[in-house]
Structure formats: C-alpha cells, structure tokens
C-alpha cells in the first residue's frame, strides 16, 4: 500500500511527498483508515514505528475542512521533548496547509503561550500540568474540540498524570474523536480506554516487544567501575551516535562531565536544565554536534533520532517497559542498533525480567584487558587526575581524541 491510497487532502499529500514518505509503516497502514473515518482508535505500538504520522496526517486532513482560528485538535503528551517532536511533525507534514500548532508545557514562561493561543491555533500539543493551568486561567478555549489524542499513555501513567488527564477530560466536549496510543497496556490504561473511547478500533503492532533490529549485551561490573568500563567500551567500539541512560539527574550531569574531560563531544539531558538548554542538547545530538547524549528517562520517549547506533544503560532501568522504551531509541527505521547494559549483582532480578520479555537470555560480555579488580580508591584517584587535567586526551595512535571511534572492531569479544 502507498500513501496515495489514503486519498489525503492535496496539501497534506504534498507534505507527505516533501517528507519523502513512500510506504506506510504497519501502524500507519492500520491506523490511518479508521482515524480518517472518524472512529476512536486504540493504538498499541512501540516507539520508532511511525505512530506520530499515524494520527497527525488524518488530523491535518480533517482540519482542512471547517472553521479556522479555533482549537479543534488537542494532543496530550507526557514530556516537553515529545510535545516539541509532535509539534515539529505537524509543522513539517502540514507546511502547506496553513494550519497552526502551538505547544503548551511547563518549565517555560506561560505568557508567550497565552499570546500564541490568542491567535487561534487549530492544534494544541500539550503536557497535562501546564494545560490545566491554561484551563484554570481561562486562556484556552476547548469548547470546539473535535479530536483528542493521548500519546504515550502508559508513560503518562508512569509519571502520575492520570488524575490530571481525568481532570482535563471534564473540560472537553463529550462528542469528539479520541485516539489513544501506548507502547504497553497496563491495567490502569485499560480502565482509561473503557472510560474515554467509544467502540474503538484496536490497532496492535509488536506490543511490548523491542525492535528485532537491536542486538543486546550485558556487561557485568562493580558499581564503582561503571564509568571506566563505559569509557573503555566507547574507545573499543565503532559508534556513530550513543545515547547513555542514567537513573538520576545528578549522575547524568557528572557522567557527561567525565566523558567531556576524555575528549568526547557530549551533552547532558535531564530535568534540572532549562527548556532552551534541553532543546539545544537534543538539537546538537540530532545534527551530530554531540556524539554522545547522557540522559535520564525523560529522553526515552522524547527523542526522534533515526541514526542512534548504540544505547547504553549505565544504570539498569526500574521496569521492563522502561528498558524497551530506552532501547527503542536505536534500531529504528529498519536500521540495526546495539543496546549495552552495565549490570551489578543488585540488578539480577530486573535482568531476569527483561530476559523474560525478550524471550531469551542476553549475552554476557567482558572487555578484554579491562581491570575488573581495580579498587574504588584507584578509580577515585584516576577521576581526580581527569578533573585536574583538561588537556585533550591522546589516543593510542597518537592522534587527538575527538570522541570519534578509532577501533575497527564493531563490538568487544564475548566473555
């Protein structure tokens, strides 16, 4: 099937052509027809499957007919990064439609958003908390809403947003089209589906399964040796762009600083940053300014970068769903990718749970010649030398270490 078969409005079809979309992904092929028909849809699909276009294109098509300068479509997303990503997709695919999209989220001033809302956008992409602020202040009119999209519903549940979602629903017209997309379907989301969707069409693509194009590996290591091992892996592995996940904001910042002192082009993405700095970090990672992005889980669903070659779990995630979402940043668009996880003895139970989801054991690897017996004092002393020495690090071949790979080996040898 081709996109032409959807009979989209010519100006929307022009956006599809400009984006070089040819053949719809499975979620697009299954979801777009019922959405175009006005049906409620529950979409189950992992990250990186093209689900944003699966709801953006039908919404653009629908809004080409009817009134302008009033909010007719609302997309609710769990993070600022995802909201911006959806907003960018709307602007890209709808470039010739003259339909306007506005993002609404916290962490930035509310007044600029108020001014943009006064100009009557047709589409609003919002995070729950700030949207409720606008509703309570009467700075957004949702009385003419026609389409509601709840994107990454399971992530909104993980972040505690379900009570906010239910409060928002009370301010929306009862007669509307509702689309809900989620990578997983915990019981709480099933309850929400029954509450807000009317006779929905269910579209399911690879539920709770990671991309088959991703190769997995575990690297057992002591907690105090994680950073030296990560640096050793980066030096020995041919990488294009690397996304490293940590559990805390403080660890993300510190690890990025340590990698930067090793000569890598690295940025940190975590909740303590201002929105402008977070956006700069993501944009730099997308365009190659930064080879490595060290992030907390806030980035797991908010980054759409098709050429991430490696995901490294510096810390094991707290749930199997989080593992799937993290590694979903690589192996996208039919490309291959690698997911490395640094594990300690305390991670045994979670590793077993992840292996049950994958349906097979994950290969354990060791890095040859790495000193797994180094003491915490030795590591601390080495880190102290790194912090005092800010001169560029030299590679074994004598060249300056720019953070680019120098090994011809694509992976380390299995243990």
C-alpha positions in Angstrom: 0.0 0.0 0.0 1.2 3.5 -0.8 0.3 6.8 1.0 -1.6 7.8 -2.2 -4.2 5.2 -1.3 -5.3 7.2 1.8 -6.7 10.0 -0.5 -5.4 12.7 1.8 -6.2 16.4 1.0 -3.8 17.5 -1.7 -2.0 20.0 0.6 -1.5 17.3 3.2 -0.3 14.8 0.5 2.2 17.5 -0.6 3.6 17.4 3.0 3.9 13.6 2.8 5.8 13.9 -0.5 8.1 16.6 0.8 9.0 14.3 3.8 9.9 11.5 1.3 7.3 9.2 2.8 6.6 6.3 0.4 5.3 3.2 2.0 3.3 3.5 5.3 4.7 1.7 8.3 2.4 -1.1 9.8 0.9 1.2 12.4 0.2 3.9 9.8 -1.3 1.4 7.4 -3.7 0.1 10.1 -4.5 3.2 12.0 -4.9 5.9 9.3 -8.0 4.5 7.6 -10.2 4.2 10.8 -9.0 7.6 12.0 -10.0 9.1 8.7 -13.4 7.5 9.1 -13.8 9.4 12.4 -13.5 6.2 14.6 -12.0 6.1 18.0 -8.7 4.2 17.9 -6.5 2.5 20.4 -3.1 2.0 19.0 -0.5 -0.4 20.6 2.9 0.2 19.1 6.5 0.5 20.4 8.5 3.6 19.9 10.0 4.3 16.5 7.2 2.7 14.5 5.9 5.9 12.9 2.8 6.4 15.1 3.1 10.2 15.2 2.3 10.5 11.5 -0.5 7.9 12.0 -2.5 10.5 13.9 -1.0 13.7 12.5 -1.9 13.1 8.9 -5.6 12.3 9.5 -5.9 15.3 11.8 -4.4 17.6 9.2 -6.8 16.1 6.6 -9.8 16.7 8.8 -8.9 20.2 9.7 -8.6 21.3 6.1 -12.4 21.4 6.2 -14.3 23.6 8.7 -13.5 26.6 10.8 -10.1 28.1 11.4 -8.6 30.1 14.3 -10.1 27.8 17.0 -8.7 24.8 18.8 -10.1 21.8 17.1 -7.4 19.2 17.9 -5.6 18.5 21.2 -2.6 16.2 21.5 -1.6 15.4 25.1 2.0 14.1 25.6 3.9 13.3 28.8 7.1 15.3 28.2 8.2 18.6 26.7 10.5 16.8 24.3 7.8 14.6 22.9 5.4 17.6 22.6 8.0 19.5 20.6 8.6 16.5 18.4 4.9 16.1 17.6 4.7 19.9 17.0 7.6 19.7 14.6 5.9 16.8 12.7 2.7 18.8 12.4 4.6 21.8 11.0 6.6 19.6 8.6 3.8 17.5 7.3 1.3 20.4 7.3 3.6 23.0 5.9 1.4 23.9 3.0 -1.9 23.7 4.9 -1.5 26.9 6.9 -2.9 25.1 9.9 -1.2 26.4 13.1 0.1 24.3 16.0 1.1 25.6 19.5 3.0 23.8 22.2 1.9 24.2 25.9 4.1 22.8 28.6 5.7 23.9 31.9 9.3 24.9 32.7 9.0 28.0 30.5 7.1 31.2 30.8 3.3 31.0 30.4 2.7 34.4 28.9 4.2 33.7 25.5 1.9 30.6 25.3 -1.1 32.8 26.2 -0.2 35.2 23.3 0.1 32.3 20.8 -3.2 30.9 22.0 -4.9 34.3 21.4 -4.1 34.0 17.7 -6.3 31.0 17.4 -4.3 27.9 16.6 -6.1 24.9 15.2 -3.9 22.3 17.0 -2.5 22.4 20.5 0.2 19.9 21.7 0.3 20.0 25.5 1.7 18.4 28.6 -1.0 17.8 31.3 0.1 20.2 34.1 0.5 23.3 32.0 -2.7 22.6 30.1 -4.6 22.6 33.4 -3.0 25.9 34.2 -4.4 27.4 31.0 -7.8 25.9 31.6 -8.0 27.3 35.1 -6.9 30.7 33.9 -9.4 30.6 31.0 -6.6 31.2 28.5 -7.6 28.3 26.2 -11.0 27.5 24.7 -11.6 23.8 24.2 -15.3 24.0 23.6 -15.0 23.4 19.9 -12.6 20.5 20.2 -13.1 17.7 17.6 -10.1 15.4 18.1 -8.3 14.3 21.3 -5.0 12.3 21.1 -3.5 10.8 24.2 0.1 9.8 23.2 2.3 7.6 25.2 -0.5 6.9 27.6 1.5 4.3 29.6 4.3 6.8 30.1 1.8 9.4 31.4 0.6 6.8 33.9 4.2 6.1 35.0 4.7 9.8 35.6 1.5 10.1 37.6 -0.5 12.1 35.1 -3.7 10.0 35.0 -5.5 12.2 37.6 -4.6 15.3 35.5 -5.9 13.6 32.4 -9.2 12.8 34.1 -9.5 16.5 35.2 -8.8 17.6 31.6 -11.4 15.3 30.2 -14.1 17.1 32.2 -13.5 20.3 30.2 -13.7 18.7 26.8 -16.8 18.2 24.6 -18.3 14.7 25.0 -18.8 14.5 21.3 -15.4 14.1 19.9 -13.0 11.6 18.3 -10.5 10.1 20.7 -7.2 8.4 19.8 -5.0 6.7 22.4 -1.6 5.4 21.7 0.6 3.4 24.1 3.6 1.0 23.9 2.2 -1.1 26.6 -1.3 -1.7 28.1 -1.2 -1.8 32.0 -4.5 -2.4 33.7 -4.9 1.3 34.6 -4.7 2.3 30.9 -7.3 -0.4 30.0 -9.6 1.3 32.5 -9.0 4.7 30.9 -9.7 3.2 27.4 -13.1 2.0 28.6 -13.8 5.4 30.1 -12.9 7.7 27.2 -13.0 5.7 23.9 -16.3 4.7 22.2 -16.3 1.4 20.3 -12.6 1.8 19.5 -10.8 0.1 16.7 -7.7 -1.6 18.2 -4.5 -1.5 16.2 -1.6 -3.5 17.6 2.0 -3.6 16.3 4.6 -5.6 18.3 3.2 -5.0 21.7 5.8 -4.8 24.5 8.5 -6.2 22.1 11.7 -4.5 21.3 12.8 -3.9 17.7 14.2 -7.1 16.2 17.0 -4.9 14.7 18.5 -4.3 18.1 21.3 -6.5 19.5 21.5 -6.8 23.3 24.5 -7.4 25.5 25.1 -7.3 29.3 28.4 -6.1 30.8 28.7 -7.3 34.5 30.7 -4.8 36.5 31.1 -3.4 40.0 29.3 -0.1 40.6 32.5 1.9 41.1 33.9 0.6 37.8 31.0 1.6 35.6 32.5 4.9 34.3 35.9 3.4 33.5 34.2 0.5 31.7 31.9 2.8 29.7 34.9 4.8 28.6 36.7 1.6 27.6 33.6 0.4 25.6 33.5 3.8 23.8 37.1 3.5 22.9 36.9 0.0 21.6 33.6 0.1 19.8 32.8 1.7 16.4 30.0 4.1 17.2 28.1 6.7 15.3 25.9 8.3 18.0 25.4 7.0 21.5 22.6 7.6 23.9 23.6 6.8 27.6 20.8 6.4 30.2 21.3 7.1 33.9 18.9 6.8 36.7 19.4 10.2 38.3 19.9 13.8 37.1 23.0 14.2 39.2 24.6 11.1 37.7 23.7 12.3 34.2 25.4 15.6 34.7 28.5 14.1 36.4 29.0 11.4 33.8 28.7 13.9 30.9 31.4 16.0 32.6 33.7 12.9 32.9 33.2 11.9 29.3 33.8 15.5 28.2 37.1 15.5 30.0 38.0 12.4 28.0 37.6 14.4 24.8 34.2 13.3 23.7 31.6 15.6 22.2 28.9 15.1 24.9 25.8 16.7 26.3 23.6 16.0 29.3 19.8 16.0 29.1 18.0 16.0 32.5 15.2 17.8 34.3 17.3 20.4 36.0 18.1 22.1 32.7 16.1 25.0 31.3 14.0 24.2 28.2 16.3 26.2 26.0 19.3 24.1 27.2 17.4 20.9 26.8 16.4 21.8 23.3 20.0 22.8 22.5 21.2 19.4 23.7 18.7 17.5 21.6 19.3 19.5 18.5 23.0 19.1 18.9 22.6 15.3 19.2 20.4 15.2 16.2 22.7 17.2 13.9 25.9 15.5 15.1 27.4 18.3 17.2 27.3 15.9 20.1 28.3 12.3 19.6 27.1 11.2 23.0 23.9 12.3 24.9 23.8 11.3 28.6 20.1 11.4 29.7 17.7 10.3 32.3 14.5 8.5 31.3 12.9 11.9 30.4 14.6 11.4 27.0 13.5 7.8 26.4 10.3 8.8 24.5 11.1 12.4 23.6 14.0 11.9 21.1 13.3 11.0 17.5 16.8 10.4 16.1 16.9 7.6 13.5 20.7 7.1 13.5 21.4 6.3 17.1 23.9 3.4 16.7 24.2 2.5 20.4 22.1 2.8 23.6 24.0 2.2 26.8 22.1 1.6 30.0 24.6 2.9 32.5 22.0 2.1 35.1 19.5 -0.7 34.7 16.0 0.7 34.4 13.4 0.1 37.0 10.9 -1.7 34.8 11.0 -3.9 31.7 8.8 -1.3 29.9 11.5 1.4 30.6 14.1 -1.0 29.1 12.1 -1.4 25.9 11.5 2.4 25.6 15.2 3.1 26.2 16.5 0.7 23.6 13.7 1.8 21.2 16.0 4.8 20.5 18.2 2.6 18.4 17.4 0.0 15.7 14.9 2.5 14.2 13.7 2.8 10.6 14.9 -0.8 9.8 18.5 0.1 10.8 20.5 -2.2 13.1 21.5 -1.0 16.6 23.2 -2.2 19.8 21.9 -2.0 23.4 24.6 -2.4 26.1 23.6 -2.6 29.7 26.1 -2.3 32.6 24.8 -4.6 35.4 25.8 -5.2 39.0 24.9 -8.0 41.4 21.9 -6.0 42.6 20.4 -6.0 39.1 19.8 -9.8 38.9 16.0 -9.7 39.3 15.5 -7.0 36.7 17.8 -8.7 34.2 15.7 -11.9 34.5 12.5 -9.9 34.0 14.0 -8.3 30.9 15.1 -11.6 29.5 11.6 -13.0 30.0 10.2 -10.1 27.9 12.9 -10.8 25.2 12.1 -14.5 25.3 15.8 -15.4 25.5 18.9 -14.9 27.6 21.0 -11.8 26.9 24.7 -12.4 26.1 27.1 -11.6 28.9 30.4 -9.9 27.7 33.7 -8.8 29.2 36.1 -6.3 27.8 39.5 -7.9 27.3 42.3 -6.5 29.4 40.0 -4.3 31.5 40.9 -4.3 35.2 37.8 -5.6 36.8 39.6 -5.8 40.2 40.5 -2.1 40.5 39.6 -0.7 43.8 37.3 2.3 44.4 40.3 4.2 45.6 42.2 3.6 42.4 39.1 4.8 40.3 38.7 7.8 42.5 42.4 8.8 42.1 42.1 8.4 38.3 39.0 10.5 38.2 40.8 13.2 40.3 43.6 13.3 37.7 41.0 13.6 34.9 39.4 16.6 36.6 42.7 18.3 37.1 43.9 17.6 33.5 41.7 19.3 31.0 44.1 18.9 28.1 42.9 16.8 25.1 43.5 13.1 25.7 45.7 11.3 23.1 44.6 8.1 21.5 46.9 5.1 21.3 47.8 6.0 17.8 49.0 9.5 18.9 46.0 11.4 17.4 43.9 13.7 19.5 40.8 12.0 20.9 37.8 13.8 19.4 35.3 11.3 20.7 35.2 9.6 17.3 35.9 5.8 17.1 39.3 4.6 16.4 38.9 0.8 16.7 38.0 -1.2 13.6 36.1 -3.6 15.8 32.3 -3.1 15.9 32.0 -4.9 19.2 34.0 -6.3 22.0 34.5 -10.0 22.2 32.1 -12.2 24.2 33.4 -13.4 27.5 
